[in-house]
């Protein structure tokens, strides 16, 4: 459901700021009164708008399909754990083969690999000619088929068990905002964290200024009498909470922004990165993503490896995340429901 808890926190912080700080503050010069009141009102409105975007806009739902993919149906019909499919020549003249298998979860895995890597004695065996597993080879391109949504997952996509859909560039499911954080709403999530941190910082500054005024002999009750007043106690607790919120939210927002630039998701940082992917950190890193040679129509390098630097990988991920089309969350029925359970 809607993140009503976060909304309550935002607007309770606003009410305390308005009733305790704004109304009691001595403004110097007097013209700053209108500007501060406008800022105090605008900040929670911006945070609320960012929260609305995170929760109600499309996070990156991959539309599920009603029928099984023909390639998957063909592979399952063979009745063998590993099956070689079509063979083709890519734009660089490298002969490649399509290999179907299953991962430890029972999901169909499609791997495109150079023919030279096939084991000469057992081409449909579990290992390649060099003794490595195809799904973890840097010379192979691997995608998984979600048997729940019946779709081939793009690189970095994952199925969310809570939302019941596959999400493009899945980062994590955030129960606080009640939504998945993925390719299309990561920008709003970062905006929510940063604007929330800035709002906490601004409100903290206002609380500190007002507390100093209360303890001033000309503008308040004086230093000797202010320590036991209810206003100073409330402002002290309020300021401590706001300082923690500012540091935590700004730190989290900058951390997620740096993750986008590094093209690394939270799921990958936790060690759950998909096979065949190595983080693009370094000039010699091999980075398999939506911009691989196969997605663009050709290979590059020896064995089809595509080497790009961390800057190119980061800018590509930043563009996909920041400039993804904006749309409302699609109303696809969650795929963990059986067809008869879905209300039409």
C-alpha positions in Angstrom: 0.0 0.0 0.0 0.9 3.7 0.0 3.8 4.6 2.3 1.7 6.4 4.8 4.3 6.0 7.5 6.8 8.1 5.6 4.2 10.7 4.8 3.3 11.0 8.5 7.0 11.5 9.4 7.5 14.1 6.8 4.5 16.2 7.8 4.9 15.8 11.5 8.4 17.2 11.0 6.9 20.1 9.1 4.3 20.8 11.8 6.9 20.9 14.5 9.0 23.2 12.4 6.1 25.5 11.7 4.7 25.6 15.2 7.9 25.7 17.3 10.5 27.2 15.0 8.8 29.4 12.4 6.2 31.0 14.6 8.7 31.7 17.4 11.7 32.8 15.5 13.0 36.3 15.5 13.8 37.2 11.8 16.8 39.4 11.0 16.3 41.0 8.6 12.5 40.9 8.7 12.3 40.3 4.9 13.8 36.8 5.5 10.6 35.7 7.2 8.7 35.2 4.0 11.6 33.3 2.3 12.0 30.9 5.3 8.3 30.2 5.5 8.2 29.4 1.8 11.2 27.1 2.1 9.6 25.3 5.1 6.5 24.6 3.1 8.2 23.8 -0.2 10.6 21.2 1.2 8.1 18.6 2.4 6.1 19.2 -0.8 9.1 18.2 -2.9 9.8 15.2 -0.7 6.1 14.1 -1.0 6.3 14.5 -4.8 9.4 12.3 -5.0 7.8 9.7 -2.7 4.7 9.7 -5.0 6.9 9.1 -8.0 8.8 6.2 -6.4 5.6 4.5 -5.3 3.1 5.1 -8.2 5.3 5.3 -11.3 6.6 2.3 -13.2 9.7 0.9 -11.5 10.6 -1.1 -14.5 8.1 -3.9 -14.8 8.8 -6.3 -17.6 5.3 -7.3 -19.0 4.7 -11.0 -18.3 3.6 -13.4 -21.0 0.8 -15.8 -21.0 2.4 -18.5 -23.1 5.8 -20.2 -22.8 8.6 -18.9 -25.1 9.0 -21.2 -28.2 12.7 -21.7 -27.5 12.0 -22.8 -23.9 9.2 -25.1 -25.0 11.5 -26.7 -27.6 14.3 -27.1 -25.0 12.0 -28.7 -22.4 10.7 -31.0 -25.1 14.1 -32.5 -25.8 14.2 -34.1 -22.3 18.0 -33.5 -21.9 19.7 -31.3 -19.3 21.9 -29.6 -21.9 20.9 -29.0 -25.5 22.7 -27.2 -28.3 20.5 -25.0 -30.5 21.3 -23.0 -33.6 24.7 -22.1 -34.7 25.5 -18.8 -36.4 28.3 -16.5 -37.5 28.3 -13.0 -35.9 29.3 -9.7 -37.5 33.0 -10.3 -36.7 33.0 -13.7 -38.4 33.1 -15.7 -35.2 31.2 -18.9 -35.2 28.9 -19.2 -32.2 26.5 -21.7 -30.7 23.4 -21.4 -28.6 23.3 -23.6 -25.5 20.3 -24.3 -23.3 20.5 -25.7 -19.8 19.0 -25.2 -16.3 20.4 -23.4 -13.3 20.2 -24.6 -9.7 16.7 -23.0 -9.4 15.4 -25.0 -12.3 15.2 -22.0 -14.6 16.1 -22.2 -18.2 19.4 -20.6 -19.1 20.4 -19.6 -22.6 24.1 -19.1 -23.3 25.7 -17.8 -26.5 29.3 -19.0 -26.8 32.1 -19.4 -29.4 32.1 -22.8 -31.0 35.7 -23.2 -30.1 34.7 -23.4 -26.4 32.5 -26.4 -26.9 34.1 -29.6 -25.5 35.2 -31.7 -28.5 34.2 -35.0 -27.0 31.0 -33.9 -25.2 29.7 -30.7 -26.7 26.5 -31.0 -24.6 28.4 -31.7 -21.4 28.4 -29.5 -18.3 31.8 -28.0 -18.9 33.5 -26.2 -21.7 36.7 -27.2 -23.5 38.8 -25.2 -20.9 37.1 -26.9 -18.0 35.0 -23.9 -16.9 31.2 -23.7 -16.6 29.6 -21.8 -19.5 27.4 -19.6 -17.3 30.5 -18.2 -15.5 32.8 -17.8 -18.6 33.8 -14.3 -19.5 33.5 -15.3 -23.2 29.9 -16.3 -22.9 26.7 -14.2 -22.8 24.0 -15.6 -20.6 20.3 -14.8 -20.0 17.8 -16.6 -17.8 14.2 -17.3 -18.5 11.8 -16.6 -15.7 9.4 -19.5 -15.5 7.0 -17.4 -13.5 6.7 -14.4 -15.8 7.6 -16.5 -18.9 10.1 -13.9 -20.2 13.8 -13.8 -21.0 15.3 -11.5 -18.4 17.5 -8.7 -19.7 20.9 -8.3 -18.0 20.6 -7.2 -14.4 16.8 -7.9 -14.4 15.4 -10.0 -11.5 12.1 -11.3 -10.3 10.6 -9.7 -7.2 8.7 -12.2 -5.1 6.9 -9.4 -3.3 5.6 -7.5 -6.4 5.2 -10.7 -8.5 7.0 -9.3 -11.6 10.4 -9.2 -13.2 12.0 -5.8 -13.0 14.5 -4.3 -15.4 17.8 -3.5 -13.7 16.4 -4.6 -10.3 18.1 -3.1 -7.4 16.1 -4.1 -4.3 12.5 -4.1 -3.0 12.1 -1.3 -0.5 9.3 -2.1 2.1 9.6 1.5 3.5 8.3 3.1 0.3 6.2 0.0 -0.7 7.8 -0.5 -4.1 10.6 -2.2 -6.0 13.6 0.1 -6.8 14.6 -0.7 -10.4 15.6 1.0 -13.7 12.7 3.4 -14.1 12.2 4.7 -10.5 15.8 4.7 -9.3 16.1 8.4 -10.2 13.1 9.2 -8.1 14.4 7.1 -5.2 17.7 9.0 -5.3 15.8 12.3 -5.5 13.7 11.2 -2.5 16.8 10.5 -0.4 18.6 13.6 -1.3 15.7 16.0 -1.0 14.8 14.3 2.3 18.3 14.8 3.5 18.3 18.4 2.5 15.0 19.0 4.2 16.3 17.5 7.4 19.4 19.6 7.1 17.4 22.8 6.6 15.0 22.0 9.4 18.0 21.2 11.7 19.5 24.6 10.9 16.2 26.3 11.8 15.9 24.4 15.1 19.5 25.3 16.1 18.9 29.0 15.3 15.7 29.0 17.3 17.3 27.3 20.3 20.1 29.9 20.2 17.5 32.6 20.2 15.7 31.2 23.2 19.0 31.2 25.2 19.8 34.7 24.1 19.1 37.3 26.7 17.7 39.9 24.2 15.6 37.5 22.0 14.7 34.9 24.6 14.8 34.0 28.3 18.6 34.1 28.6 21.2 31.3 29.1 20.5 30.8 32.8 16.8 30.1 32.4 16.6 28.4 28.9 18.0 24.9 29.7 14.9 23.7 31.5 12.3 25.2 29.2 10.0 22.9 27.2 10.9 24.7 24.0 14.7 24.0 24.3 14.0 20.4 25.3 11.7 19.9 22.2 14.2 21.7 20.0 17.1 19.5 21.3 15.3 16.2 20.6 14.0 17.5 17.3 17.4 18.7 16.1 19.1 15.4 17.1 16.6 13.4 15.0 16.9 15.8 12.1 20.7 15.6 12.1 20.6 11.8 12.0 18.1 12.0 9.2 20.2 14.4 7.2 23.4 12.4 7.5 21.6 9.0 6.8 19.5 10.2 3.9 22.2 12.2 2.1 24.7 9.4 2.6 22.3 6.8 1.2 21.4 9.1 -1.7 25.0 9.7 -2.7 25.8 5.9 -2.3 23.0 5.0 -4.7 24.0 7.7 -7.1 27.6 6.3 -7.1 26.2 2.8 -7.6 24.4 4.0 -10.8 27.6 5.6 -12.1 29.5 2.4 -11.4 26.7 0.3 -13.0 26.4 -1.9 -9.9 23.1 -2.8 -8.3 22.5 -3.5 -4.6 21.8 -7.1 -5.5 25.2 -7.4 -7.1 26.9 -5.6 -4.2 25.4 -8.3 -1.8 27.1 -11.0 -3.9 24.0 -12.1 -5.8 25.3 -11.0 -9.2 24.2 -12.9 -12.2 26.7 -15.4 -13.8 28.7 -14.0 -16.7 28.9 -10.5 -15.2 31.9 -8.8 -13.8 31.7 -5.4 -12.3 33.0 -2.7 -14.7 35.7 -1.3 -12.4 38.9 -0.8 -14.3 40.0 -0.2 -17.8 40.4 -4.0 -18.5 37.2 -5.1 -16.9 34.9 -7.2 -19.1 31.4 -5.8 -18.8 28.4 -7.8 -20.2 25.3 -5.7 -20.1 22.5 -4.6 -22.4 25.2 -3.0 -24.6 27.0 -6.2 -25.4 27.9 -7.0 -29.0 25.1 -9.4 -29.3 22.5 -6.8 -28.3 24.1 -4.4 -30.8 24.6 -7.0 -33.6 28.2 -8.0 -33.4 31.1 -9.1 -31.2 34.3 -7.4 -30.4 37.7 -8.6 -29.3 39.0 -12.2 -29.0 36.2 -14.6 -28.6 33.6 -11.9 -28.7 34.6 -10.2 -25.4 33.7 -6.6 -25.2 36.0 -4.5 -23.1 34.9 -1.1 -21.9 36.1 1.2 -19.2 34.2 2.0 -16.0 33.4 5.5 -17.3 31.6 4.1 -20.4 29.8 1.6 -18.4 28.7 4.2 -15.8 27.5 6.7 -18.4 25.5 4.0 -20.1 23.8 2.9 -16.9 23.3 6.5 -15.9 21.5 7.3 -19.2 19.3 4.2 -19.0 18.4 5.1 -15.4 18.0 8.9 -15.7 16.3 9.1 -19.1 14.1 6.1 -19.0 10.5 6.9 -20.2 8.1 8.0 -17.5 4.8 6.1 -17.2 2.4 5.0 -14.5 2.9 1.6 -13.0 1.3 -0.9 -15.4 -1.6 -2.9 -14.1 -0.3 -6.4 -14.9 -1.7 -9.0 -12.5 1.1 -10.4 -10.3 2.4 -13.7 -11.8 2.5 -15.5 -8.5 -1.3 -15.6 -8.7 -3.0 -18.4 -10.6 -5.2 -17.2 -13.6 -8.4 -18.2 -11.7 -7.3 -16.0 -8.8 -6.9 -12.9 -10.8 -9.9 -10.5 -10.7 -10.7 -9.3 -14.2 
